[in-house]
Amino acid sequence: MALRLPWKRRMPEPEAFVDLPDDADLVTLVIGERTYRDLSVIRTPDRAWNFRLPGGLEEGATVELVWTADGRGGEGTGCVVRATDATVGIRATRVQTGIQRRGSLRVPATVPLSLTGPDGVSYSLTTRNLSLGGALAFGRGPEPGEPLPGRLDLPGQFVTVNARVLPGPDPVNVHRLLFVGLTTQAEDLIADYVAAQERRRAYAR
């Protein structure tokens, strides 16, 4: 009887791979029933995305990738091209970018929001409405410009955000904020809060 060699996953041909975007920093991997959230990307010259993932994965394994870049979603399918006990390297076989992952539902919400300016000054604001894409906030705030790190204090938990201040009806005390580069976890927390607020409004009608 001929000896049967262990089955090994087949690696896609080189032409099957596509390039991944350069503007994603944190990526969530979904492998079967396992999810690894917000892993930092290490890029290498062969256009692979590399991740520190203890335990590694089998080469040839298929993974789903989800990320946020410039306020929009991206998702794709990849293949493990390298695997060690500490890291994996993944190349994509399918990529879609510019996705609005959830509806832009906006609800009235009074939530504390703090931003930290480039000079280290802290700005304490209060939202009047909130959505996954941003908020309208009142209080003495920073000038419009580049995204600033901040903290959104939802009931019972806080969410780390980056917010770009846009010109508002009152540039000193009223600010339109655009959330930029939210992590998957931050998206989930904000989306859950917005959905809960909308349900409360529906029940009150």
ABEGO torsion letter per residue (X at the ends): XBBBBBBBBBBBBAAABBBBBAABABBBBBBEABBBBGBBBBBBAAGBBBBBBBGEBBBGBBBBBBBBBGGBBBBBBBBBABBBAABBBBBBABBBBGBBABBABBBBBBBBBBBBBAAGBBBBBBBABBBAAEBBBBEBBBBBEBBBBBBBBBBGBBBBBBBBBBBBABAAABBBBBBBGBBAAAAAAAAAAAAAAAAAAAAAX
